[in-house]
């Protein structure tokens, strides 16, 4: 049984939990723990996937920030507002 998008929290940064799924389904968490271990595994899998994507996004943002800092360091701004590269031209 696949989780429907309807079961996902409206705030996508909110964690996916058994409690949130049970609340959306209108049942107690115990129902999930007792008879629906397949759904619990899907919750864990979805949460792990979101964590992995978030980590990749954060890594990419850090890499972009370092690249921007490097490029800024390689440029000099003159009083006339024109940018001149500080690295040698071929």
C-alpha positions in Angstrom: 0.0 0.0 0.0 1.7 3.2 -1.1 1.3 6.4 0.9 -0.9 9.0 -0.9 0.3 12.5 -1.3 -2.7 13.5 0.8 -1.0 11.9 3.9 2.0 14.2 3.5 2.2 17.2 5.8 1.2 20.5 4.3 4.5 22.0 5.6 6.9 19.8 3.6 9.7 20.6 6.0 7.7 18.9 8.8 8.8 15.4 9.6 6.8 12.5 8.3 5.8 10.5 11.4 3.5 7.6 12.3 1.6 10.1 14.5 1.0 12.4 11.5 -0.1 9.6 9.2 -2.4 8.2 11.9 -3.9 11.6 12.6 -4.6 12.1 8.9 -6.2 8.6 8.7 -8.3 9.3 11.8 -6.9 6.4 13.7 -4.6 5.9 16.7 -0.9 5.2 16.2 -1.3 1.8 17.8 -3.3 0.7 14.7 -0.2 1.4 12.6 2.2 -0.4 15.1 0.0 -3.5 15.5 -1.3 -4.2 12.0 0.5 -2.0 9.4 4.2 -2.5 9.7 4.3 -2.1 5.9 3.1 1.5 6.3 5.6 2.2 9.0 8.4 1.0 6.7 7.1 3.4 4.0 7.1 6.2 6.5 10.8 5.4 7.4 11.8 5.1 3.7 10.1 8.5 2.9 11.7 10.2 5.8 15.2 8.8 4.9 14.7 10.0 1.3 13.8 13.5 2.4 16.8 13.6 4.7 19.1 12.5 1.8 17.7 15.1 -0.5 18.0 17.8 2.1 21.6 16.9 2.7 22.4 17.1 -1.0 20.7 20.4 -1.3 22.7 21.8 1.7 25.9 20.5 0.2 25.2 22.1 -3.2 24.3 25.5 -1.4 27.7 25.3 0.4 29.5 24.6 -2.8 27.8 27.5 -4.5 28.7 29.9 -1.7 32.3 28.8 -1.9 32.4 29.3 -5.6 30.8 32.8 -5.3 33.4 33.7 -2.6 36.2 32.5 -4.9 34.9 34.4 -7.9 34.5 37.6 -5.7 38.1 37.2 -4.5 39.3 36.9 -8.1 37.7 40.2 -9.1 38.8 43.7 -8.1 36.4 46.7 -8.2 37.9 49.9 -9.4 36.7 53.4 -8.4 34.9 53.7 -11.8 32.8 50.7 -11.0 34.3 48.4 -13.6 35.4 44.9 -12.6 38.9 43.9 -13.6 40.0 40.3 -13.2 42.9 39.8 -10.8 44.0 36.6 -12.5 46.2 36.4 -15.6 44.6 36.3 -19.0 45.7 33.7 -21.5 
